[in-house]
Amino acid sequence: MEQQVQTKIKNKLKADGWLVVKLIKTSMNGIPDLLALKGGRAVFIEVKQKGGKASPLQIERINQLRAAGFEAQIWTDYEVISGDVLVSGQTSTGTHETF
């Protein structure tokens, strides 16, 4: 199920002009699943199925990325990318938890 959500998000981002990199087996455990790039913007996206939760290590990595000045979010679905504003799921800042 999570893989299907990830594929949907990846395909829709690509259709909207984003370069999407699936981060596989990096040297750092817990790194988000996807990196979306467009117009000088880099957004790390951890994909979870509805009701899924990020592990403590994933939350730690997201916090590290945010502290370094990157956008990092947890998405359970894809809805809209409007202009340069990335919007996903249930809130205007993406379906993600605040840590």
C-alpha positions as CSV (number, residue, x, y, z in Angstrom):
1,M,0.0,0.0,0.0
2,E,2.7,2.5,1.0
3,Q,4.5,1.7,-2.3
4,Q,1.4,2.6,-4.2
5,V,1.1,5.9,-2.4
6,Q,4.8,6.7,-3.1
7,T,4.3,5.9,-6.8
8,K,1.3,8.2,-7.0
9,I,3.1,11.0,-5.3
10,K,6.2,10.5,-7.5
11,N,4.2,10.5,-10.7
12,K,2.2,13.5,-9.9
13,L,5.2,15.5,-8.8
14,K,7.0,14.6,-12.1
15,A,3.9,15.6,-14.1
16,D,4.1,19.0,-12.3
17,G,7.7,19.5,-13.4
18,W,9.5,18.3,-10.3
19,L,12.6,16.2,-10.5
20,V,12.0,13.4,-8.1
21,V,14.8,11.2,-6.7
22,K,13.9,8.0,-4.7
23,L,16.4,7.8,-1.9
24,I,17.4,4.1,-1.7
25,K,20.0,2.7,0.7
26,T,21.7,5.9,1.6
27,S,24.6,5.9,4.1
28,M,22.2,7.4,6.6
29,N,19.3,5.3,8.0
30,G,16.0,7.1,8.5
31,I,16.4,9.5,5.6
32,P,13.1,10.3,3.8
33,D,11.9,8.3,0.8
34,L,11.9,11.0,-1.8
35,L,13.7,14.2,-2.7
36,A,11.7,16.6,-4.9
37,L,13.6,19.4,-6.7
38,K,12.2,22.3,-8.7
39,G,13.2,25.9,-9.2
40,G,16.0,25.8,-6.6
41,R,13.8,24.2,-4.0
42,A,14.5,20.9,-2.3
43,V,11.8,19.0,-0.4
44,F,12.4,15.8,1.4
45,I,9.3,13.6,1.6
46,E,8.7,10.6,3.9
47,V,5.8,8.6,2.5
48,K,3.5,6.8,4.9
49,Q,0.2,5.1,4.3
50,K,-2.8,6.6,6.0
51,G,-2.6,5.9,9.7
52,G,1.1,5.1,9.4
53,K,3.6,6.7,11.7
54,A,7.2,7.7,11.3
55,S,9.7,5.9,13.4
56,P,11.7,7.8,16.0
57,L,14.8,7.6,13.7
58,Q,12.8,9.0,10.8
59,I,11.5,11.9,13.0
60,E,15.1,12.6,14.1
61,R,16.3,12.7,10.5
62,I,13.4,15.1,9.5
63,N,14.3,17.3,12.4
64,Q,18.0,17.3,11.3
65,L,17.0,18.2,7.8
66,R,14.8,21.1,9.0
67,A,17.5,22.3,11.3
68,A,19.8,22.4,8.3
69,G,17.3,24.6,6.5
70,F,15.6,22.1,4.2
71,E,11.9,21.4,3.8
72,A,11.1,17.9,5.1
73,Q,7.6,16.5,5.4
74,I,5.6,13.3,5.9
75,W,3.0,12.7,3.2
76,T,0.1,10.2,3.2
77,D,-1.3,11.4,-0.2
78,Y,-0.8,13.9,-2.9
79,E,-3.3,16.6,-3.7
80,V,-2.0,19.8,-5.3
81,I,1.1,21.6,-6.2
82,S,0.0,25.2,-6.9
83,G,2.7,27.4,-8.4
84,D,5.7,27.1,-6.1
85,V,3.7,26.1,-3.1
86,L,3.9,22.5,-2.3
87,V,0.6,21.3,-0.8
88,S,-0.3,17.7,0.1
89,G,-2.9,15.8,2.0
90,Q,-4.9,17.4,4.8
91,T,-3.2,20.7,5.5
92,S,-1.8,23.7,3.6
93,T,1.7,22.7,4.6
94,G,1.5,19.1,3.7
95,T,0.3,16.1,5.5
96,H,3.0,15.9,8.1
97,E,3.5,15.8,11.8
98,T,5.1,18.8,13.6
99,F,8.1,17.7,15.7
